[in-house]
């Protein structure tokens, strides 16, 4: 009886130590090692190519030389970004684009509906955000962090010829 109780206690301690020390925690940072002073986005439509999308732009300052930015989550989309660093700070710009949807043909004769495309189901991002909020994934000295950016200003829609 003592042996089984001892094994149970050891197993419980082992599981708890793995949970506490072995799991990588990722927390949402409200203060980050950088400052964002410009936060804008705009919708755009390209009539020739039949595409539309969103472009988001963040500009900021940082004191750290070991910081990198890899992803941005905004309006239920994941943006791959390429940050540009300069003497004043950094600029992050990301663009999401898609082809405009063709109209679906709905008819009582199924043969008339030939050529309709199967609708694409968009993948949900792992965050619940308001329309003017984004999550910026950054890394500093090898440690990942998530920073929530609030109050992103919408600019006028751009129509490309």
Buried (B, 14 or more C-beta within 10 A) or exposed (E): EEEEEEEEEEEEEEEEEEEEEEEEEEEEBEEBBBEBEEBEBBBBBBEEEEBBBBBBBBBBEBEEEEBEBEBBBBBBBBBEBEBEEEEEBBBBBBEBEEEEEEEEEEEEEEEEEEEEEEEEEEEEBEBEBEEBBBBBBBEBEEEEBBBBBEEBEEEEEEEEE
